[in-house]
Amino acid sequence: MDLLNLALGCDFPAQVDDETITAEIEAVKTFFARREAPWRWWIGPHPHPLDIDRRLARQQVILRSRLPTMVAPLRPGVSLSDTFPPLNPEVQVWLASDQADLQAASTIRRIAFRFPEGQAHDYFEAMAGDWLRAEPARLFLARLGAGPPAAIGALIMGAGLPGVYIMATLPEWGRRGLGKAIMARIVSEAAAAEHPMLTLTAGEQGYGLYCQFGFEHLFDYSIFSV
């Protein structure tokens, strides 16, 4: 499983010398290499030093992709349902409430994100107390009619700001409105709590969906790896 590594930070004070930055990069590479764990460096649009991409490349850490960060303004007290795209009335969305929900969510996440066999089997169960407490993280599941749980999405508070995380749908249930229904629930709950905005990072498949809910492209994370 790729580990999101924030060890570098990319916010070194101006007086830090090149040798210190080089040593920091090498220390992080060594840490993950010893554990035989793949990883990614997420770097925002305003790193310090500004030429961190050149420094990373010099040590064989290469830019692999860019990940859009998006934000949607929320208007507490305003009926959001009028602004939502059309929703499939046969889709049911509910808040995870027991171990069976967590097990189903782990399976959906593992399959949708294509984790290798043997990985990510108990992602939600391993933190059951956090997910079932529904604060600061709320995990939602969705099904079509009487079908099995087939999609998930989470609303998580961080630094006082709500974010959308872990949006995933089983491939055989795609394009039936499950992700759209979960997004409507997440946006509605964030607005009901009187938050001024909602944020997320978007992959290629979800970008168009998020635009339908009023999300706008704010900036890109640069994703580096060896």
N, C-alpha and C positions, 0 to 999 in steps of 0.2 A: 504494500500500500504506500502510495506517495505520502510523505509527511510534509506538512506546510511548515517550513522552517523560517522563523522570524529572528533567528539568533543575530544576524548581522545588523539589522535595524536600518542601515543606510542613513544614519543621521549623526555621523561623526562630527565633532566640533572642528572648526577650521584649523586649529593648531595641531591636530593629530597627524603624525608623519606617515609616509607611505609604508614604512616597515611595519607599523602597528596594524594598519589595514590589511596588508598582505598576510600577516600572522593570524589575524582574525579569520580571514577566509580559509586559510589552510587548516586552522583548528576545527572549523565547522565541517569541512570536507573529511577530515580524519575521523571526527566523531561518528559520522554516518557510515563511512567506509568500514570502520571496525564492527559496526552492527549489521553490515550488509543490507542497509535499508535505503531504498530510493527516496529522493526528497526533491523539494522545489523551493527556490527563493522567490518570494513575492516582493517586488519593489515598486513603490508608488511613483507618482509623476514628478516628485521633487526630492530626489535623494541628495545626500551630502556624503561624499563629494559627488559633483554632477557627472563625472566621468566614471562612475562605478561600473558601468557596463564594460568599458575598456579594461578596467582592472580585473573584473571577473573573467573576461575572455582570456586574459593573459595567463590565468590559472585554470584554463579549460572548463570554466563555468559559462555556458553559452545561453543566449536568449533563445527560448523555444517557442513562446507564444505570448499573446497579450490577452488579458481578461478584462472586459468592460465592467466598470462599476457604474451602477445606475441608481437614481433616486426619484421618488415620486412624492409630491406634496400631498398632504392629507388635509381635509377640511372638516374638522369635528363639527357635528351638528348638521352636516349636509348629507342628504340621502345619496350614498355612493352607488346604490343599485342602479340608479338611472344612468350612471356613467360606465358601468361594466359592459363588456361585450356580451352577446347572448350566451346564456349558460344552459347546459343540458339538464332538464328537470329530473332526469332519471338517475343523476349522480348523487350519491349520498356522501357527505363529509362529516367526520366526527373526530373528537379529541381523544388521543390515546389514553386509555384508562386502566389497562391491565397488561400482564405479561404476554398474553396472546397477541395484543396489538403491537407490542414491542418486537416480538418475534417476526410477525408479518412485515413490520417496517424494515427490520434488518435484512430480510430476504429480498424485499423490493430494492433496497439500496444496493445490495451486493450484485444483483442481477442487472439492474439498470445501469450501474456504473462499471460493470464488467470487471469486477475484482477477480483475481486468479482464484482457482479452486483452493479452498482451505483458509481463505482470508475473509475477514469482516463478517463472520457468521453471527456474532452477538454484539454488534456495535451499540445498539440501544439497550439491550438487556444488561450490559456491563455498567451502564449508568442509569439503571432503572429509577432510582430515587429522584434524580434530576429531571428525567423526562415525565414521570408520572406526577410529580409535584406541580407541573404546569407553570412554574415560575422559577427562573426567568425564561425558560424554554417551553414552548407549546408545540407538540408534535401532532399533526393532523394526518389522517388516512382518508382514502376515498375508494368507493366501489361503484360499479354501474349496476343498478338494480339489486338483484340478489346475488350478484357475482362476488368473488373473493376480493379482499383488499388488494388494490392494484396500483395505488399511487400514494405518495407521501409528500409532505412539505412541512417546514417548521418556521415558527416565528420566535426569534430569540432576541432578548434585550442585551445590549452591550454598551457600556459607557453612556447609558441613558438614551440610547438610540435603538429603535427596533430594526431588525434585519430579517430578510427572507433567506432561508438556508435549506439545503438537502431536498430540493425539488426533484422528484424522480417518479417515473411511471414505467411499469413493466412493458416491454416492447410490444407484446401481443394486445395490450390494452391502449396503445397510443392513439392519438387523434380522435378521441371520443369525449373530450371535454373534462377529463378527471383533473388534470393539472390546472385547468382554467377555474374549476370549481374550488380547488384548494386555494388558489391565489385570491379569489373573491372573498373567501373566509378570512384569510390572513389580513388582507387590506382592511376589511370591515372591522376586525378586532383591534388592529392598530389604531384606526380612526376613532373607535369607540373609547379607547383609552386616552384619547386626546393628544396623541403624538403628532407633531407637525409634519413629519416626513417618515418615509420608509426606504431602506436601502437594500441593495443586493449586488452580488457579482454574477454576471450572466455568461453562460456558455452559448455556443452557436444555436443549439436547439431551442433554448428558452428565450432568446433575445426578442423574437417577434411577439411572443406571448406577453412579455413584460411591457412592451410598448403599448399593447392594447389596454393595459391598466394604468397608463399615464406615466410610466417610468421613462426618464430621459438619461441619455448617456452623459456621465459626468467626467470620468477619466478612465484610463487603462492602468491596470497592474501589468508590469513586465514580469514574466515568469522565466526564471533561469534554472538550469540544472547542468550536471556534468554530462 
